[in-house]
Amino acid sequence: KKSGDVEPSETVAASAGPKAESTSSTAGRRRSSSSSSLGRRRHKAVNEGRRRTPPPSPGQYAVATRRAPHQFDHTTEKARPFIDGKTEIAAQVANEDAPTFVIPEGIASGYDGDEISHQHVETTSLDNIFPGLGFSNLFASSKEFRTDLRGAMREDIFDTTPAYASMSEKARRMLLLPDSSLQGSWKCKDGRWERKGGSDEEKDQPRMIALTKVLSKFLGEEAPSGDEFMDRIGSLCGSRPSTHWIDIVGVQDRRIAHSWHQDTGRSPSGDAKTVLLGFPPEDSYDAVGVFSHVIKLEKERHAAEDHPPNEPVVFTNMEVDEKYIVRPRFSEGGELIFYRDIDVLHSSPDVAYRASVMRFM
């Protein structure tokens, strides 16, 4: 019996008053004792039958143990009706010059730091990271390339993430479906990855085998290896990255409420950044709906000292005027954005129109 639940018999006894209790006190005590004993046995049986997920090994990431803020359920009123994402985002603007926002007192744990004078959200391109290959143009203009690239990244990360090693082939196929989110670590060189059934010697071999093949096929002999691709994008995360990576699909074809949060509320060494690589839904895309939405803060916002290091800081029930909401635009030459987690609050788009967005930390 859950705390707060009331059995019908208890309701009757309570309404009967002192007289009813005094006329059948012995029988009442026997029934109560029997009921409590039975409840304990049932509770024990339920707990014994539960399958508990073992904690991850030291240095490894837990997989899908908590819902992230972008996975929160929303009320029916705000989730309905179903919409055409492309039509909806056509009326939205990036609002990149939005003013800074002051977090109301008492809205969430944490504390303010220095006033922010640098750019809150920065944009870069695949051409900047991998010059001389025509990478940005190919990525923007070829759905086949984007699909193969994303599929190869997901496959390589799944096959080298220890937390997935015990899963069946059927589970593997399900998790690698393109409409499923997937997470692991982006770090290849000196990373904590291992191939299922592999040996320690394999750590000297390339990790991203399928990704290397896709890059070579589409970009030619000068293409970076899959490992170089992952590590070079990951290097944008700063000097002390967590190396966490996730491919987020999110809610499609319906409007949801913003859920403002920080992923950690921390920036180790002051230079730790979150990097987002967007995968647009169609070729030659130049619009919002791919990247997370952000609010630019007036002052740095740090998580409370006792806040768990790998859990989001969620700002619940916080009303934010539309003028503060930035919807970063995806375009050729703007395939990636990055920001410090302490400089902004962010949320899944209220209307998402994308294949996915990959987050490197």
C-alpha positions, 0 to 999 in steps of 0.5 A, spaced: 500 500 500 502 506 497 503 512 503 497 516 502 492 510 499 486 508 504 483 502 504 475 502 503 475 498 510 479 503 513 474 509 511 468 505 514 472 504 521 474 511 521 467 514 519 464 509 524 467 513 530 469 511 537 463 506 538 464 502 532 472 501 534 470 499 542 465 494 540 469 490 535 476 492 538 479 485 538 477 483 531 479 489 528 486 488 531 486 481 528 484 484 521 489 490 522 495 485 524 493 480 518 493 486 513 499 489 515 503 482 515 500 481 508 502 488 505 509 486 508 509 480 504 506 483 498 511 489 498 517 484 499 515 480 493 514 486 489 521 488 490 524 481 489 521 481 483 524 487 480 530 488 476 535 493 478 539 496 473 546 495 476 551 502 477 555 503 471 563 501 472 567 507 474 569 511 469 563 509 464 556 512 463 550 510 465 545 509 459 538 512 460 537 511 467 534 518 468 529 522 463 533 528 461 529 535 460 527 534 453 524 527 455 519 530 460 512 529 458 507 535 457 500 536 458 495 534 453 493 541 452 500 543 450 502 537 446 495 537 442 494 538 436 499 535 431 502 540 427 506 541 420 513 543 423 515 546 417 509 551 417 510 552 424 517 554 424 516 558 418 513 564 422 519 563 428 525 568 428 532 567 430 531 573 435 539 573 436 539 580 438 535 578 444 536 582 451 539 578 457 535 575 462 535 575 470 533 569 473 528 570 478 530 569 486 528 562 489 526 559 482 532 554 482 538 552 486 544 555 485 547 562 485 549 568 480 557 569 478 560 574 474 556 579 469 557 576 462 560 580 457 562 575 451 558 572 446 553 567 449 552 563 443 557 562 438 557 559 431 562 555 427 562 550 420 564 544 418 569 548 413 572 551 419 574 545 422 575 541 416 578 546 411 579 545 404 574 539 403 567 542 401 564 539 407 559 544 409 556 545 402 556 537 402 553 536 408 547 542 407 546 539 400 546 531 400 541 528 405 544 521 403 551 524 406 547 526 412 543 520 413 549 515 412 554 520 416 549 520 422 548 512 422 555 511 422 556 515 428 551 512 431 553 505 429 560 506 431 558 509 438 553 503 440 558 498 438 564 501 442 560 503 449 560 498 454 553 499 457 550 496 451 555 490 450 550 485 453 544 487 449 541 483 444 542 484 436 534 485 437 535 491 442 541 493 438 537 494 431 531 498 435 536 503 439 539 504 432 533 506 429 533 513 426 528 516 430 531 513 437 536 517 441 542 514 443 548 516 448 555 514 449 562 518 449 565 522 443 572 521 445 576 516 441 584 517 442 585 515 449 577 514 450 574 509 455 571 505 449 571 498 448 569 493 442 564 488 444 568 481 445 575 485 443 581 486 447 586 491 450 590 491 444 584 494 440 585 500 443 590 502 439 586 501 433 581 506 430 574 506 433 569 509 428 570 504 423 563 505 419 564 513 420 571 513 416 568 509 410 562 514 410 567 520 410 572 517 405 566 515 400 563 522 400 569 526 401 575 523 398 582 521 400 583 527 404 577 526 408 579 525 416 578 519 419 572 517 423 576 518 430 579 525 427 572 527 426 569 526 433 575 528 437 576 535 433 569 537 434 569 534 441 576 539 442 571 545 442 568 542 448 574 545 452 580 543 456 576 539 461 570 536 457 566 530 460 566 527 453 559 525 453 555 525 447 548 524 445 544 524 439 537 527 440 531 526 436 526 529 441 518 531 440 516 532 432 510 534 429 507 537 435 508 543 439 511 543 446 512 547 452 519 550 453 523 546 459 528 551 461 534 548 464 542 547 464 545 540 463 550 541 469 550 548 471 558 548 471 564 550 466 570 546 469 576 551 468 571 556 465 572 554 458 568 548 458 562 548 452 556 544 450 557 543 442 551 542 438 551 539 431 545 540 427 542 535 422 537 538 418 530 535 415 531 537 408 537 539 403 539 547 403 535 548 409 536 555 412 531 556 418 530 555 426 527 548 429 534 544 429 538 547 435 536 547 442 533 554 444 536 558 449 536 564 454 542 569 454 543 570 462 545 577 464 550 573 469 553 566 470 549 561 473 552 556 477 549 550 480 549 549 488 555 546 490 551 540 493 548 539 486 549 532 483 555 533 477 551 529 472 544 531 473 540 537 470 538 544 473 531 545 472 528 551 472 520 549 473 514 554 472 518 559 470 515 564 465 519 567 460 517 573 455 518 571 448 523 577 447 528 573 451 528 566 447 533 565 442 532 560 436 538 559 433 538 558 426 541 552 422 544 554 415 550 552 410 556 555 414 552 554 421 552 547 422 554 547 429 553 552 435 557 552 442 556 555 449 558 555 456 552 551 460 553 557 465 552 562 460 545 560 458 538 556 460 536 552 454 530 547 452 528 543 446 525 547 441 517 548 442 517 546 435 522 542 432 523 540 425 530 536 424 532 529 423 536 530 430 541 534 433 548 531 436 550 534 443 558 534 445 560 536 452 
